[in-house]
Amino acid sequence: MKKSYCVIIAFLLLNVVACTSSDKPKQESSSDSVENVSQKKIETPCTIVFHNVELSDSILNANNTGNLYKTELYCQWMPKSENEQFPVLCDSVNSWICQLFCDSLYALKDEIPTLAKRFSDANVKKMKENLADDVFYFEPDVVLDEPLSQEYKVSRLYENDTLVTMSFSNYEYMYGAHGSYVYVGATFNKKTGHRYDSDLFDKYDKQKQEELIKNGLKQYFEVSSDEELFDLLTLDDNKIPFPSNLYVTDKGIVASYQVYEIGCYAMGMPSFLIPFE
């Protein structure tokens, strides 16, 4: 069966776009540095207005008695008409969502529900084509113990007076012993729309960054020595890569890796918290 899963490609592109895109909002001034804004706890109800999109679809067997495939999508997005105080933030957050849904350019005339529906419909269409390659799946009495599935969720994770953190999760089961999953957090400055990334570590020199990463992973894997840590990881020359994802929560900065990025599937998604000082 063909494997053409748009969301995985989107994430590979997204990591590049987040760091190199020339149309990203400019860095905020020093007065709005992440060290300052990340610790400003919001004292009033969240000020950003979000709307929800919920979609689901499925493909049944020939006599409609069992699911062959199911997809679910839940997304929180920012309608510009109800967030007039955050015009740049709206564009930044919604553009990020569009990239998740394989739309590289954010078209203001197409609101997120339209793009989400287009994305979901495209997944179902592609899956029907894939299943059609194997007539077994359309036999009348075919029932799968676990249907093939794709699940997507975009939601607000954290907000304070100066920033908002969104989260994206994706789970897919396409045969095999287990499914695959992705989790990403994205923190945006509410004033400038800037998406924080590696700059969350800018206040640390390279040596300190490496120390934080190594100690954080030791805590995640519950080991105490470098030797124990490197025995667990699947790395070349014991060089730990910079975390692929950094984002802010109410407790501090979270650094995380995707499944298979530095270890085997059973190790999950290694992550650690750097508390606010």
Summary of the structure (lengths in Angstrom):
residues: 277
radius of gyration: 20.7
end to end distance: 50.6
largest distance: 65.2
contacts: 803
relative contact order: 0.15
helix: 34%
strand: 25%
